[in-house]
C-alpha cells in the first residue's frame, strides 16, 4: 500500500488534543472529512497508526485536526514532528494535479530532450509550488510549477518537459 503525506504536526492547539499541522496537501476538506481515516506516521520508526477524524478547520498554511485518539495537548506534544498520511489510492486528483511524491525523481528535460536533472524536492513558496532540480556536478536549480515553465508532465515515464528562460539554469 502506498501513502501520501498530508502534513507535519507542529504543535497542539487548544485543550482538547487538536493538532496544528503544517499542510503539504490540497483539498483538505475532502481528505479530513468527519469520520474518515488518516494515519499518524513516525519518521524515526516508520510506523503508522490509524486515526479517526472528528473535526477539521484550516487557517493559512495550517490545518487544525481533531481525532478520536488524542485528547490532551500533552499527548500532541509527544508526536510533534510526526506526519499525517493518507492512502494514496483513496485520493482522487483533478486533471493537472499531482502528488508531490510522484513528481520527486522525475527527469527534467528541455524541448530538445536534453536531460537537465532530476526533481529532488517540491517546495511551497507563497507565489507557487517550485521544483528543486538536482544536477550532477552543478548546483540545484528551481523551476516554478506553472504553465509558463512546465510544458508537460508524464508521471508514468517519470519525465517533465520544461521551457528554459535566460537565468533559469
C-alpha positions in Angstrom: 0.0 0.0 0.0 1.3 3.5 -0.9 0.8 6.5 1.3 0.9 10.3 0.7 1.9 12.9 3.3 -0.8 15.5 4.2 1.4 17.5 6.6 3.7 17.6 9.6 2.4 18.1 13.2 3.9 21.3 14.6 2.1 21.6 17.9 -1.2 21.2 19.8 -4.0 23.8 19.6 -6.4 24.3 22.4 -7.1 22.0 25.3 -8.9 19.1 23.5 -6.0 17.5 21.7 -6.4 19.2 18.4 -3.2 19.0 16.2 -1.7 22.0 14.5 -0.4 20.7 11.2 1.8 22.4 8.6 -0.1 21.4 5.5 1.7 19.8 2.5 -1.5 18.9 0.6 -4.5 20.5 -1.1 -8.2 19.6 -0.9 -8.1 19.2 2.8 -11.9 19.3 3.2 -12.2 16.1 1.3 -9.2 14.4 3.0 -10.2 15.3 6.5 -14.0 14.7 6.3 -15.6 13.8 9.7 -15.4 10.0 10.1 -12.6 9.5 7.6 -9.4 7.7 8.4 -5.8 9.1 8.3 -2.6 7.7 9.6 -0.1 9.0 12.1 3.4 8.4 10.7 6.5 8.3 12.9 9.5 9.3 10.7 12.0 7.6 13.0 10.4 4.2 13.3 8.4 4.3 10.0 5.3 3.1 11.9 1.8 4.1 11.0 -1.2 4.3 13.4 -4.8 4.7 12.1 -6.6 7.8 13.3 -10.3 8.7 13.1 -11.1 12.3 12.1 -13.6 14.1 14.4 -13.3 17.7 13.0 -11.1 19.9 10.9 -10.5 23.5 10.0 -7.9 25.4 8.1 -6.1 28.7 8.6 -3.4 29.8 6.2 -0.8 27.1 5.8 -2.0 25.2 8.9 -4.6 22.5 9.3 -6.2 22.0 12.7 -7.2 18.4 13.1 -9.1 16.7 16.0 -9.0 12.9 16.0 -10.6 10.4 18.5 -7.2 9.0 19.6 -5.8 12.2 21.2 -7.5 14.3 23.8 -4.9 16.5 25.5 -2.1 19.0 24.5 0.4 16.8 26.3 -0.4 13.8 24.0 0.1 16.0 21.0 3.5 17.3 22.2 4.7 13.7 22.2 4.0 13.4 18.5 5.4 16.8 17.3 7.3 16.2 14.0 5.3 13.2 13.1 3.4 13.3 9.8 -0.2 12.7 8.9 -0.6 10.3 5.9 -3.5 9.1 3.7 -3.7 6.1 1.5 -2.7 7.3 -2.0 -5.2 5.1 -3.9 -8.1 6.6 -1.9 -7.3 10.1 -3.0 -8.5 11.3 -6.4 -6.8 14.2 -8.2 -8.2 16.6 -10.7 -6.6 16.7 -14.2 -3.3 18.6 -14.0 -2.8 17.9 -10.3 0.0 15.7 -9.0 1.2 14.1 -5.8 4.5 15.6 -4.6 5.8 12.0 -4.3 5.0 11.3 -7.9 7.0 14.4 -9.1 10.1 13.6 -7.0 12.5 11.5 -9.0 11.2 12.7 -12.4 13.8 13.5 -15.0 13.6 17.1 -16.1 14.3 17.7 -19.9 14.3 20.6 -22.3 12.5 20.9 -25.6 15.4 19.1 -27.3 15.0 16.2 -24.8 18.4 17.0 -23.1 18.4 15.8 -19.5 18.8 18.8 -17.2 18.5 17.0 -13.9 16.1 15.2 -11.5 13.4 16.5 -9.3 14.8 16.4 -5.8 12.0 18.1 -3.9 8.7 20.0 -4.4 8.8 23.2 -2.4 6.0 25.6 -1.5 6.6 29.3 -1.8 3.9 32.0 -1.3 3.7 32.6 -5.1 3.6 29.0 -6.3 5.0 25.5 -6.0 8.5 25.1 -7.2 10.5 22.1 -8.3 14.1 21.8 -6.9 16.1 20.0 -9.6 19.4 18.4 -8.8 22.2 18.2 -11.4 25.4 16.2 -11.4 28.4 18.5 -10.8 26.3 21.7 -10.6 24.1 23.5 -8.1 20.4 22.7 -7.8 18.1 24.9 -9.8 14.5 25.8 -9.2 11.6 25.7 -11.7 8.3 27.3 -10.8 5.5 24.8 -11.3 3.4 27.0 -13.6 2.4 26.6 -17.2 5.0 29.2 -18.4 7.7 26.8 -17.4 6.1 23.3 -17.2 5.2 22.2 -20.7 4.3 18.6 -19.9 4.3 16.1 -17.0 4.5 12.4 -17.7 4.2 10.6 -14.4 4.2 7.1 -15.9 7.6 7.7 -17.6 8.9 10.0 -14.8 9.6 12.9 -17.2 8.9 16.6 -17.0 9.4 18.9 -20.1 10.3 22.5 -19.2 10.7 25.7 -21.0 14.1 27.3 -20.3 14.4 31.0 -20.0 17.6 33.0 -19.6 18.9 32.9 -16.0 16.9 29.7 -15.0 19.9 27.4 -15.0 
